[in-house]
Amino acid sequence: MDLLQGITLGIIEGITEFLPISSTGHLIIASDLLGLPATDSNKAFEVIIQLAAILAVVANYRDKFTFRHTTLWMKVAVSFIPIGIVGLLFHSQIKELFSVEVVATMFIIGGLIFLWVERRLKHHEPTVNDVEDITFPQAAIIGIAQVFALIPGTSRAGATIIGALLLGINRKASAEFSFLLAMPVMVAASGLDLLKHYQDFIGVNAWPLIAGFVMAFLSAYIVMRLFISFLDRWTFVAFGVYRIIFGLLLFYMVYAGLISTEATA
């Protein structure tokens, strides 16, 4: 991997990680277009840029990391439990689910669900308008919804946000809880991957790693702030439409032979 490739993937990871559009599908296309095979060293690189995205959450919500917000973090912990258990018990089976076709299908299904949810919200006013007011039972249900994100292409952010919206939590609070919940999920997933691929960093050119890390952090930090501002005025309809179009594009690229399913597995 060269410097430009590292920067490009870092930016894509940062932009897509916290939006409800699944970073997986975008990294599939980007890696394929950049001619990057799914080697162990390239998988290790993805772990590094995910850690940068985690730091962006800390930077954006540093005011939440105090004892005054202990109850909020207890709710985040409750929400993490379902995916933590399922991910640990069925890690190997989940890996076997991966294919570009599955990713594309889940993009489209997720897009349709977002359009349906937004249509439903027109007739229901939110009952929770602040992330601190999310209850423990609601946190648990959001955690169950997050389990669906284990299906490639579903989007962790998308699954948690949809779960929150259906519980009567407003768009902004749903997104913010999704951001905070990303931390334990990504730390756990990245930690397991680091243990698996740590040896792949030996002898690797450090500059693409450093550049990718920095760009992932900066782009994630900026996108998170812009996303919250966007939700003050707009809905998730645009993301639903985007997901459907992107899923169809993935299907086209696969069946037109423009993207390799083996290179991204």
Backbone as JSON, one array per atom type, in Angstrom:
{
  "sequence": "MDLLQGITLGIIEGITEFLPISSTGHLIIASDLLGLPATDSNKAFEVIIQLAAILAVVANYRDKFTFRHTTLWMKVAVSFIPIGIVGLLFHSQIKELFSVEVVATMFIIGGLIFLWVERRLKHHEPTVNDVEDITFPQAAIIGIAQVFALIPGTSRAGATIIGALLLGINRKASAEFSFLLAMPVMVAASGLDLLKHYQDFIGVNAWPLIAGFVMAFLSAYIVMRLFISFLDRWTFVAFGVYRIIFGLLLFYMVYAGLISTEATA",
  "N": [[0.85, -1.19, 0.0], [0.57, 2.19, -0.9], [1.3, 5.69, -0.12], [-0.75, 7.43, -1.09], [-2.89, 5.66, -1.44], [-3.29, 4.89, 1.22], [-4.1, 7.34, 2.36], [-6.47, 7.79, 0.91], [-8.15, 5.59, 1.63], [-8.29, 6.06, 4.35], [-9.71, 8.48, 4.48], [-12.16, 7.67, 3.35], [-13.01, 5.74, 5.21], [-13.3, 7.37, 7.49], [-15.35, 9.12, 6.68], [-17.53, 7.42, 6.2], [-17.94, 5.73, 8.42], [-19.57, 6.57, 10.61], [-21.9, 7.37, 9.5], [-25.15, 6.26, 8.37], [-24.57, 4.33, 6.3], [-22.89, 2.23, 5.9], [-19.59, 1.44, 6.1], [-18.31, -0.71, 5.03], [-19.17, -1.48, 2.36], [-18.28, 0.71, 0.89], [-15.52, 0.65, 1.29], [-14.99, -1.72, 0.03], [-15.39, -1.17, -2.75], [-13.57, 0.96, -3.05], [-11.08, -0.24, -2.34], [-10.91, -2.18, -4.32], [-10.86, -0.63, -6.69], [-8.51, 0.69, -6.24], [-6.78, -1.31, -6.54], [-6.09, -3.02, -4.44], [-5.53, -5.99, -2.87], [-7.18, -8.36, -0.62], [-5.22, -8.77, 1.54], [-3.45, -9.9, 4.53], [-2.0, -7.8, 5.65], [-3.28, -5.55, 4.59], [-5.79, -5.86, 5.72], [-5.07, -5.46, 8.34], [-4.41, -2.8, 8.23], [-6.94, -1.64, 7.96], [-7.91, -2.04, 10.51], [-6.37, -0.22, 11.97], [-7.23, 2.3, 10.96], [-9.84, 2.24, 11.81], [-9.52, 2.46, 14.55], [-8.72, 5.1, 14.64], [-11.09, 6.35, 14.01], [-12.52, 5.8, 16.32], [-11.18, 7.43, 18.15], [-12.03, 9.86, 17.21], [-14.64, 9.98, 18.13], [-14.18, 10.26, 20.87], [-12.91, 12.74, 20.85], [-14.96, 14.43, 19.9], [-16.96, 14.1, 21.8], [-15.89, 14.61, 24.3], [-16.75, 15.89, 26.57], [-18.53, 14.14, 27.66], [-17.14, 12.27, 29.01], [-17.01, 12.05, 31.9], [-17.61, 11.64, 35.44], [-20.12, 12.56, 35.88], [-21.66, 11.67, 33.87], [-22.02, 9.01, 34.2], [-24.3, 7.34, 34.32], [-25.26, 7.46, 31.68], [-23.21, 6.11, 30.33], [-23.49, 3.64, 31.46], [-25.86, 2.87, 30.29], [-24.99, 2.71, 27.65], [-23.26, 0.56, 27.96], [-25.09, -1.48, 28.57], [-26.42, -1.58, 26.15], [-24.43, -2.54, 24.54], [-24.11, -5.21, 25.23], [-25.74, -7.3, 23.86], [-24.65, -7.48, 21.14], [-22.04, -7.96, 21.79], [-22.1, -10.51, 22.99], [-23.26, -12.14, 20.94], [-21.48, -11.64, 18.81], [-19.08, -12.66, 19.86], [-19.67, -15.38, 20.28], [-20.39, -16.3, 17.75], [-18.47, -15.56, 15.9], [-16.89, -16.74, 13.81], [-18.85, -17.85, 12.11], [-20.16, -15.55, 11.34], [-18.22, -14.26, 9.81], [-18.26, -15.92, 7.62], [-20.55, -15.18, 6.35], [-19.95, -13.17, 4.68], [-20.12, -11.64, 1.53], [-20.0, -9.88, -1.56], [-22.45, -9.71, -2.76], [-24.21, -10.11, -0.6], [-23.63, -7.84, 0.91], [-24.48, -5.83, -0.9], [-27.22, -6.45, -1.06], [-28.07, -5.95, 1.59], [-27.56, -3.26, 1.75], [-29.58, -2.24, 0.07], [-31.92, -3.21, 1.34], [-31.67, -1.95, 3.84], [-31.86, 0.71, 3.01], [-34.51, 0.84, 2.08], [-35.84, 0.35, 4.48], [-35.16, 2.64, 5.94], [-36.55, 4.57, 4.45], [-39.16, 3.72, 4.92], [-39.3, 4.03, 7.73], [-38.98, 6.82, 8.0], [-41.3, 7.66, 6.74], [-43.15, 6.69, 8.54], [-42.5, 8.22, 10.79], [-43.6, 10.67, 10.25], [-46.08, 10.68, 11.31], [-45.76, 10.37, 13.98], [-44.68, 11.9, 16.86], [-41.48, 12.48, 18.36], [-40.57, 11.09, 21.55], [-38.39, 11.23, 23.12], [-35.83, 13.52, 23.37], [-33.24, 14.03, 24.0], [-30.04, 12.62, 24.36], [-29.28, 11.83, 26.9], [-31.65, 11.17, 28.1], [-32.5, 8.73, 27.24], [-33.78, 5.59, 28.11], [-32.95, 2.71, 30.19], [-34.28, 0.28, 29.35], [-34.83, 1.06, 26.67], [-32.23, 1.39, 25.73], [-31.37, -1.26, 25.84], [-32.99, -2.44, 23.88], [-32.13, -1.06, 21.61], [-29.59, -2.11, 21.54], [-30.18, -4.76, 20.86], [-31.16, -4.33, 18.29], [-28.8, -3.54, 17.12], [-27.44, -5.91, 16.71], [-28.15, -6.86, 14.23], [-26.4, -5.55, 12.62], [-24.24, -7.17, 12.34], [-24.54, -8.56, 10.06], [-23.01, -8.31, 7.02], [-22.8, -5.15, 5.42], [-25.06, -4.05, 6.49], [-24.75, -1.89, 8.23], [-23.63, -0.58, 11.16], [-24.2, 1.87, 12.37], [-26.56, 2.48, 10.99], [-28.31, 0.38, 11.83], [-28.52, 0.81, 14.62], [-29.5, 3.42, 14.74], [-31.97, 3.22, 13.4], [-33.27, 1.45, 15.14], [-33.41, 3.11, 17.41], [-34.96, 5.27, 16.47], [-37.43, 4.03, 16.03], [-38.2, 3.65, 18.59], [-39.08, 6.04, 19.42], [-37.19, 7.99, 19.83], [-35.59, 11.02, 19.04], [-34.07, 12.18, 15.94], [-31.48, 13.38, 16.21], [-30.65, 12.64, 18.85], [-30.71, 9.88, 18.51], [-28.63, 9.5, 16.66], [-26.45, 10.46, 18.15], [-26.37, 8.66, 20.32], [-25.74, 6.4, 18.88], [-23.15, 7.08, 18.02], [-21.74, 7.08, 20.49], [-22.13, 4.46, 21.29], [-20.65, 3.19, 19.41], [-18.07, 3.11, 20.35], [-17.44, 0.99, 22.42], [-18.08, -1.2, 20.81], [-16.43, -1.0, 18.52], [-13.92, -0.94, 19.72], [-13.82, -3.49, 20.85], [-14.06, -5.12, 18.53], [-11.88, -4.21, 17.0], [-9.83, -4.76, 18.77], [-9.8, -7.59, 18.86], [-9.12, -8.06, 16.19], [-6.61, -6.87, 16.09], [-5.12, -8.54, 17.76], [-5.15, -10.73, 16.15], [-3.87, -9.92, 13.82], [-1.5, -8.6, 14.47], [1.13, -9.3, 13.89], [1.33, -8.7, 11.25], [2.03, -6.1, 10.96], [4.71, -5.92, 11.1], [7.59, -4.86, 9.5], [6.15, -3.4, 7.67], [5.57, -0.53, 5.61], [5.46, 2.43, 7.34], [4.39, 4.95, 6.77], [2.0, 5.08, 5.06], [0.21, 3.95, 6.93], [0.27, 5.82, 9.02], [-0.61, 8.13, 7.68], [-3.14, 7.29, 6.82], [-4.38, 6.86, 9.29], [-4.4, 9.46, 10.42], [-5.97, 10.87, 8.53], [-8.35, 9.44, 8.65], [-9.16, 9.99, 11.26], [-9.47, 12.84, 11.18], [-11.41, 13.21, 9.13], [-13.55, 11.69, 10.14], [-14.08, 13.08, 12.51], [-14.92, 15.59, 11.53], [-17.11, 14.87, 9.89], [-18.92, 13.74, 11.74], [-19.71, 15.98, 13.21], [-20.88, 17.55, 11.21], [-22.93, 15.85, 10.45], [-24.65, 15.8, 12.68], [-25.46, 18.46, 12.65], [-26.78, 18.46, 10.2], [-28.97, 16.82, 10.79], [-30.48, 18.46, 12.37], [-32.07, 19.8, 10.65], [-32.87, 18.18, 8.54], [-34.03, 14.95, 7.25], [-33.64, 11.3, 7.29], [-34.1, 10.45, 4.76], [-32.58, 10.97, 2.44], [-30.34, 9.4, 2.92], [-31.49, 6.88, 2.85], [-32.28, 6.69, 0.14], [-29.77, 6.94, -1.05], [-28.51, 4.59, -0.13], [-29.97, 2.59, -1.47], [-29.38, 3.17, -4.17], [-26.59, 2.84, -4.11], [-26.38, 0.14, -3.41], [-27.53, -1.08, -5.67], [-25.63, -0.27, -7.51], [-23.41, -1.71, -6.61], [-24.27, -4.35, -7.16], [-24.39, -4.19, -9.94], [-21.68, -3.72, -10.57], [-20.54, -6.1, -9.72], [-21.77, -8.09, -11.36], [-21.1, -7.18, -13.82], [-18.52, -7.67, -13.9], [-16.74, -5.81, -12.95], [-15.78, -5.63, -10.46], [-14.06, -7.58, -8.08], [-15.26, -10.36, -6.37], [-13.81, -12.13, -4.86], [-11.53, -10.76, -4.13], [-12.33, -9.1, -2.13], [-13.29, -10.53, -0.07]],
  "CA": [[0.0, 0.0, 0.0], [1.37, 3.41, -0.94], [0.81, 6.8, 0.68], [-2.02, 7.92, -1.62], [-3.89, 4.65, -1.12], [-3.56, 4.99, 2.65], [-4.88, 8.56, 2.58], [-7.8, 7.6, 0.32], [-8.94, 4.68, 2.46], [-8.52, 6.73, 5.63], [-10.79, 9.45, 4.3], [-13.41, 6.94, 3.13], [-13.39, 5.16, 6.5], [-13.76, 8.43, 8.37], [-16.62, 9.67, 6.2], [-18.63, 6.46, 6.18], [-18.07, 4.91, 9.62], [-20.63, 6.98, 11.52], [-23.12, 7.61, 8.75], [-25.89, 4.99, 8.23], [-24.41, 3.87, 4.92], [-21.96, 1.11, 5.93], [-18.24, 1.67, 5.57], [-17.85, -1.93, 4.34], [-19.39, -1.41, 0.91], [-17.44, 1.75, 0.29], [-14.14, 0.18, 1.3], [-14.92, -2.76, -1.0], [-15.19, -0.54, -4.06], [-12.33, 1.73, -3.03], [-9.94, -1.16, -2.36], [-10.84, -2.82, -5.63], [-10.44, 0.37, -7.67], [-7.11, 1.03, -5.96], [-5.98, -2.51, -6.81], [-5.59, -3.56, -3.17], [-6.12, -7.29, -2.52], [-7.52, -8.53, 0.79], [-4.12, -9.42, 2.24], [-3.48, -9.71, 5.97], [-1.48, -6.46, 5.98], [-4.31, -4.56, 4.26], [-6.82, -5.99, 6.75], [-4.52, -4.83, 9.54], [-4.52, -1.36, 8.0], [-8.32, -1.25, 8.25], [-8.03, -1.99, 11.97], [-5.74, 1.02, 12.41], [-8.06, 3.47, 10.66], [-11.03, 2.16, 12.67], [-9.12, 3.02, 15.84], [-8.72, 6.55, 14.48], [-12.49, 6.77, 14.07], [-12.9, 5.76, 17.74], [-10.64, 8.63, 18.78], [-12.86, 10.99, 16.79], [-15.77, 10.01, 19.06], [-13.65, 10.82, 22.11], [-12.65, 14.17, 20.63], [-16.22, 15.15, 19.73], [-17.81, 13.99, 22.99], [-15.0, 14.56, 25.46], [-17.48, 16.36, 27.74], [-19.3, 13.02, 28.21], [-16.23, 11.36, 29.72], [-16.89, 12.48, 33.29], [-18.45, 10.85, 36.34], [-21.47, 13.09, 35.83], [-22.38, 10.96, 32.81], [-21.88, 7.57, 34.47], [-25.54, 6.64, 33.96], [-25.29, 7.35, 30.22], [-22.28, 5.06, 29.93], [-24.09, 2.37, 31.88], [-26.82, 2.55, 29.24], [-24.18, 2.28, 26.5], [-22.78, -0.79, 28.28], [-26.24, -2.38, 28.43], [-26.69, -1.69, 24.72], [-23.34, -3.3, 23.92], [-24.13, -6.62, 25.63], [-26.22, -8.27, 22.85], [-23.72, -7.7, 20.03], [-20.83, -8.54, 22.37], [-22.31, -11.94, 23.17], [-23.45, -12.8, 19.63], [-20.24, -11.53, 18.05], [-18.07, -13.56, 20.43], [-20.07, -16.78, 20.11], [-20.58, -16.68, 16.34], [-17.52, -14.78, 15.11], [-16.5, -17.46, 12.59], [-20.03, -17.97, 11.24], [-20.45, -14.22, 10.8], [-17.23, -14.03, 8.75], [-18.65, -16.7, 6.45], [-21.68, -14.52, 5.71], [-19.5, -12.09, 3.8], [-19.99, -11.66, 0.08], [-20.4, -8.58, -2.08], [-23.9, -9.79, -3.0], [-24.89, -9.89, 0.69], [-23.45, -6.42, 1.23], [-25.37, -5.05, -1.78], [-28.6, -6.72, -0.66], [-28.35, -5.28, 2.84], [-27.61, -1.84, 1.44], [-30.9, -1.94, -0.47], [-32.92, -3.45, 2.39], [-31.53, -0.87, 4.81], [-32.39, 1.94, 2.41], [-35.98, 0.75, 2.08], [-36.3, 0.48, 5.87], [-35.06, 4.05, 6.3], [-37.66, 5.29, 3.82], [-40.37, 3.34, 5.65], [-39.26, 4.64, 9.06], [-39.24, 8.25, 7.86], [-42.73, 7.81, 6.44], [-43.84, 6.43, 9.81], [-42.23, 9.3, 11.73], [-44.45, 11.81, 9.94], [-47.32, 10.57, 12.1], [-45.41, 10.12, 15.39], [-43.73, 12.84, 17.44], [-40.52, 11.8, 19.26], [-40.81, 11.23, 22.99], [-37.07, 11.45, 23.74], [-35.12, 14.52, 22.56], [-31.87, 14.2, 24.48], [-29.41, 11.32, 24.51], [-29.24, 11.49, 28.32], [-32.97, 10.73, 28.54], [-32.75, 7.36, 26.79], [-33.93, 4.72, 29.28], [-32.24, 1.44, 30.13], [-34.97, -0.64, 28.42], [-34.61, 1.51, 25.29], [-30.83, 1.07, 25.41], [-31.29, -2.71, 25.61], [-33.62, -2.72, 22.58], [-31.2, -0.56, 20.59], [-28.52, -3.11, 21.48], [-30.67, -5.91, 20.09], [-31.2, -3.89, 16.89], [-27.43, -3.47, 16.63], [-26.99, -7.25, 16.34], [-28.35, -7.01, 12.79], [-25.24, -4.97, 11.94], [-23.25, -8.23, 12.11], [-24.71, -8.96, 8.66], [-22.22, -7.35, 6.24], [-23.52, -4.19, 4.6], [-26.22, -3.52, 7.2], [-24.32, -0.64, 8.85], [-23.84, -0.51, 12.59], [-24.89, 3.13, 12.65], [-27.91, 2.37, 10.47], [-29.12, -0.51, 12.66], [-28.79, 1.42, 15.92], [-30.33, 4.61, 14.54], [-33.33, 2.76, 13.1], [-33.82, 0.94, 16.39], [-33.72, 4.24, 18.28], [-36.07, 6.03, 15.89], [-38.67, 3.27, 16.23], [-38.54, 3.75, 20.01], [-39.55, 7.4, 19.69], [-36.04, 8.86, 20.09], [-35.46, 11.88, 17.87], [-32.96, 11.86, 15.02], [-30.19, 13.81, 16.76], [-30.31, 11.79, 19.99], [-30.45, 8.54, 17.97], [-27.3, 9.52, 16.07], [-25.45, 10.63, 19.21], [-26.23, 7.41, 21.05], [-25.03, 5.51, 17.96], [-21.74, 7.45, 18.09], [-21.17, 6.63, 21.75], [-22.17, 3.0, 21.29], [-19.6, 2.71, 18.5], [-16.8, 2.95, 21.05], [-17.16, -0.38, 22.9], [-18.18, -2.16, 19.7], [-15.24, -0.92, 17.68], [-12.76, -1.33, 20.54], [-13.83, -4.95, 20.95], [-13.77, -5.7, 17.22], [-10.5, -3.86, 16.62], [-8.93, -5.48, 19.67], [-9.69, -8.96, 18.37], [-8.38, -8.05, 14.93], [-5.21, -6.56, 16.38], [-4.51, -9.77, 18.26], [-5.04, -11.66, 15.03], [-3.02, -9.42, 12.72], [-0.41, -7.74, 14.94], [2.39, -9.66, 13.24], [1.33, -8.19, 9.88], [2.58, -4.75, 10.95], [6.17, -6.02, 11.08], [8.19, -4.62, 8.2], [5.26, -2.65, 6.78], [5.85, 0.89, 5.49], [4.64, 3.09, 8.35], [3.79, 6.22, 6.33], [0.58, 4.91, 4.7], [-0.53, 3.72, 8.16], [0.17, 7.1, 9.73], [-1.45, 9.03, 6.89], [-4.51, 6.77, 6.87], [-4.87, 7.1, 10.64], [-4.67, 10.9, 10.58], [-7.09, 11.27, 7.67], [-9.57, 8.81, 9.18], [-9.54, 10.76, 12.44], [-9.94, 14.16, 10.81], [-12.65, 13.12, 8.36], [-14.6, 11.22, 11.05], [-14.37, 14.19, 13.43], [-15.69, 16.61, 10.8], [-18.38, 14.31, 9.43], [-19.81, 13.59, 12.89], [-20.26, 17.3, 13.54], [-21.76, 17.95, 10.1], [-24.08, 14.96, 10.47], [-25.56, 16.28, 13.72], [-26.05, 19.71, 12.14], [-27.7, 18.06, 9.14], [-30.18, 16.25, 11.38], [-31.29, 19.52, 12.94], [-32.96, 20.36, 9.63], [-33.28, 17.23, 7.52], [-34.37, 13.59, 7.67], [-32.76, 10.24, 6.78], [-34.58, 10.02, 3.43], [-31.47, 11.02, 1.48], [-29.49, 8.24, 3.18], [-32.21, 5.72, 2.34], [-32.16, 6.69, -1.33], [-28.36, 6.68, -1.36], [-28.22, 3.18, 0.11], [-30.57, 1.81, -2.55], [-28.59, 3.4, -5.39], [-25.26, 2.24, -3.93], [-26.55, -1.31, -3.47], [-27.72, -1.44, -7.08], [-24.33, -0.08, -8.16], [-22.58, -2.85, -6.24], [-24.75, -5.49, -7.94], [-23.98, -3.97, -11.34], [-20.23, -3.88, -10.68], [-20.23, -7.53, -9.57], [-22.21, -8.89, -12.5], [-20.44, -6.69, -15.02], [-17.12, -8.06, -13.79], [-15.94, -4.62, -12.66], [-15.24, -5.76, -9.12], [-13.82, -8.98, -7.76], [-15.82, -10.81, -5.11], [-12.77, -12.84, -4.1], [-10.53, -9.82, -3.6], [-12.85, -8.35, -1.01], [-13.86, -11.43, 0.95]],
  "C": [[0.88, 1.24, 0.0], [0.67, 4.53, -0.17], [-0.57, 7.28, 0.22], [-3.16, 6.95, -1.32], [-4.28, 4.71, 0.36], [-4.42, 6.2, 2.98], [-6.31, 8.38, 2.1], [-8.68, 6.72, 1.19], [-9.23, 5.29, 3.83], [-9.68, 7.72, 5.55], [-12.13, 8.74, 4.14], [-13.92, 6.31, 4.43], [-13.98, 6.24, 7.42], [-15.11, 8.99, 7.97], [-17.77, 8.7, 6.42], [-18.88, 5.72, 7.49], [-19.28, 5.27, 10.47], [-21.91, 7.41, 10.81], [-23.82, 6.27, 8.53], [-25.81, 4.42, 6.83], [-23.39, 2.74, 4.8], [-20.62, 1.42, 5.29], [-17.77, 0.48, 4.74], [-17.98, -1.83, 2.83], [-18.49, -0.41, 0.22], [-15.96, 1.34, 0.25], [-13.93, -0.94, 0.28], [-14.59, -2.15, -2.35], [-13.86, 0.2, -4.1], [-11.1, 0.83, -3.13], [-9.78, -1.81, -3.72], [-10.35, -1.85, -6.7], [-8.98, 0.77, -7.49], [-6.18, -0.16, -6.19], [-5.39, -3.14, -5.57], [-6.27, -4.9, -2.86], [-6.36, -7.4, -1.02], [-6.43, -9.33, 1.51], [-4.22, -9.14, 3.73], [-3.0, -8.31, 6.36], [-2.51, -5.38, 5.68], [-5.48, -4.64, 5.24], [-6.37, -5.33, 8.05], [-4.61, -3.31, 9.43], [-5.93, -0.87, 8.35], [-8.57, -1.17, 9.75], [-7.51, -0.65, 12.49], [-6.64, 2.22, 12.15], [-9.39, 3.43, 11.42], [-10.72, 2.72, 14.06], [-9.09, 4.54, 15.79], [-10.14, 7.09, 14.58], [-12.99, 6.77, 15.52], [-12.4, 7.01, 18.45], [-11.44, 9.87, 18.4], [-14.1, 11.12, 17.68], [-15.33, 10.66, 20.37], [-13.46, 12.32, 21.99], [-13.95, 14.98, 20.56], [-17.07, 15.16, 20.99], [-16.99, 13.89, 24.27], [-15.72, 15.03, 26.73], [-18.3, 15.25, 28.39], [-18.44, 12.09, 29.06], [-15.93, 11.9, 31.12], [-17.83, 11.62, 34.13], [-19.9, 11.33, 36.33], [-22.33, 12.34, 34.81], [-22.27, 9.44, 32.97], [-23.12, 6.8, 34.05], [-25.65, 6.45, 32.46], [-24.4, 6.22, 29.76], [-22.73, 3.68, 30.38], [-25.13, 1.92, 30.85], [-26.11, 2.07, 27.97], [-23.69, 0.85, 26.73], [-23.89, -1.82, 28.11], [-26.52, -2.63, 26.95], [-25.64, -2.52, 23.99], [-23.46, -4.81, 24.14], [-24.61, -7.57, 24.52], [-25.21, -8.54, 21.74], [-22.4, -8.29, 20.55], [-20.95, -10.04, 22.51], [-22.4, -12.66, 21.82], [-22.17, -12.77, 18.81], [-19.16, -12.48, 18.54], [-18.39, -15.02, 20.14], [-20.08, -17.22, 18.65], [-19.66, -15.92, 15.4], [-17.19, -15.46, 13.77], [-17.66, -17.55, 11.61], [-20.36, -16.62, 10.59], [-19.5, -13.9, 9.65], [-17.64, -14.75, 7.46], [-19.84, -16.1, 5.71], [-21.24, -13.55, 4.62], [-19.5, -12.49, 2.33], [-20.45, -10.29, -0.4], [-21.91, -8.56, -2.33], [-24.68, -9.55, -1.71], [-24.8, -8.42, 1.09], [-24.41, -5.56, 0.41], [-26.83, -5.21, -1.37], [-28.97, -5.96, 0.61], [-28.34, -3.76, 2.69], [-29.03, -1.46, 1.0], [-31.98, -2.11, 0.59], [-32.88, -2.33, 3.43], [-32.08, 0.44, 4.29], [-33.91, 1.96, 2.43], [-36.54, 0.92, 3.49], [-36.22, 1.93, 6.32], [-36.21, 4.86, 5.7], [-38.97, 4.98, 4.53], [-40.43, 4.01, 7.01], [-39.57, 6.13, 8.97], [-40.7, 8.52, 7.52], [-43.55, 7.63, 7.72], [-43.69, 7.6, 10.77], [-43.08, 10.55, 11.46], [-45.7, 11.83, 10.81], [-47.04, 10.32, 13.58], [-44.36, 11.13, 15.85], [-42.75, 12.1, 18.36], [-40.84, 12.07, 20.72], [-39.51, 11.45, 23.77], [-36.27, 12.39, 22.83], [-33.69, 14.78, 23.0], [-31.29, 12.82, 24.75], [-29.36, 10.87, 25.96], [-30.55, 10.9, 28.82], [-33.36, 9.34, 28.02], [-32.78, 6.45, 28.02], [-33.11, 3.43, 29.12], [-32.95, 0.42, 29.23], [-34.79, -0.25, 26.96], [-33.19, 1.19, 24.84], [-30.69, -0.42, 25.09], [-31.87, -3.06, 24.24], [-32.74, -2.22, 21.43], [-30.04, -1.54, 20.43], [-28.93, -4.34, 20.7], [-30.73, -5.56, 18.6], [-29.8, -3.89, 16.29], [-26.9, -4.83, 16.19], [-27.14, -7.48, 14.84], [-27.16, -6.46, 11.99], [-24.14, -6.0, 11.71], [-23.39, -8.8, 10.7], [-23.99, -7.92, 7.81], [-23.09, -6.45, 5.37], [-24.71, -3.56, 5.3], [-25.93, -2.11, 7.72], [-24.66, -0.64, 10.32], [-24.61, 0.75, 12.96], [-26.34, 3.05, 12.18], [-28.81, 1.53, 11.35], [-29.49, 0.14, 13.98], [-29.71, 2.63, 15.78], [-31.77, 4.21, 14.25], [-34.01, 2.23, 14.36], [-34.24, 2.07, 17.32], [-34.91, 5.05, 17.76], [-37.41, 5.34, 16.14], [-39.12, 3.29, 17.69], [-39.02, 5.15, 20.39], [-38.44, 8.37, 20.06], [-35.81, 9.73, 18.85], [-34.16, 11.61, 17.1], [-31.6, 12.2, 15.62], [-29.74, 12.91, 17.91], [-30.0, 10.36, 19.53], [-29.04, 8.46, 17.4], [-26.22, 9.62, 17.14], [-25.27, 9.35, 20.03], [-25.49, 6.38, 20.19], [-23.53, 5.79, 17.98], [-21.09, 6.86, 19.34], [-21.11, 5.1, 21.81], [-21.11, 2.41, 20.37], [-18.31, 2.41, 19.25], [-16.56, 1.54, 21.57], [-17.2, -1.41, 21.79], [-16.9, -2.18, 18.89], [-13.97, -1.28, 18.44], [-12.67, -2.85, 20.62], [-13.44, -5.6, 19.62], [-12.33, -5.44, 16.8], [-9.49, -4.59, 17.49], [-8.72, -6.91, 19.23], [-8.88, -9.03, 17.09], [-6.9, -7.74, 15.14], [-4.47, -7.79, 16.9], [-4.26, -10.76, 17.13], [-4.0, -11.23, 14.01], [-1.81, -8.61, 13.18], [0.91, -8.03, 14.23], [2.48, -9.1, 11.82], [1.83, -6.75, 9.8], [4.11, -4.77, 10.86], [6.69, -5.83, 9.66], [7.33, -3.85, 7.23], [5.67, -1.18, 6.78], [4.9, 1.66, 6.4], [3.9, 4.32, 7.83], [2.35, 6.08, 5.85], [-0.3, 4.69, 5.92], [-0.78, 5.03, 8.91], [-0.78, 8.04, 9.0], [-2.91, 8.6, 6.94], [-5.14, 7.04, 8.22], [-5.28, 8.56, 10.82], [-5.88, 11.32, 9.77], [-8.41, 10.65, 8.14], [-10.07, 9.59, 10.4], [-10.15, 12.1, 12.05], [-11.28, 14.11, 10.08], [-13.8, 12.64, 9.24], [-15.03, 12.34, 11.99], [-15.27, 15.22, 12.75], [-17.06, 16.09, 10.41], [-19.37, 14.15, 10.58], [-20.48, 14.92, 13.23], [-21.23, 17.77, 12.45], [-23.04, 17.12, 10.1], [-25.12, 15.43, 11.5], [-26.22, 17.58, 13.27], [-27.07, 19.43, 11.06], [-29.03, 17.59, 9.72], [-31.04, 17.27, 12.1], [-32.33, 20.04, 11.95], [-33.56, 19.32, 8.7], [-33.54, 15.84, 8.11], [-33.34, 12.6, 7.11], [-33.15, 9.77, 5.38], [-33.43, 9.97, 2.43], [-30.55, 9.82, 1.67], [-30.16, 6.96, 2.69], [-32.08, 5.59, 0.84], [-30.73, 6.34, -1.74], [-28.02, 5.2, -1.2], [-28.77, 2.31, -1.02], [-29.75, 1.94, -3.83], [-27.23, 2.73, -5.29], [-25.34, 0.72, -4.0], [-26.72, -1.79, -4.89], [-26.41, -1.29, -7.86], [-23.4, -1.25, -7.86], [-22.97, -4.1, -7.05], [-24.28, -5.37, -9.39], [-22.48, -4.23, -11.5], [-19.81, -5.35, -10.56], [-20.56, -8.29, -10.85], [-21.66, -8.39, -13.83], [-18.94, -7.02, -14.99], [-16.19, -6.91, -13.47], [-15.31, -4.68, -11.27], [-15.13, -7.24, -8.79], [-14.43, -9.33, -6.42], [-14.77, -11.48, -4.25], [-11.81, -11.87, -3.45], [-11.01, -9.1, -2.36], [-13.36, -9.24, 0.11], [-12.99, -11.49, 2.17]]
}
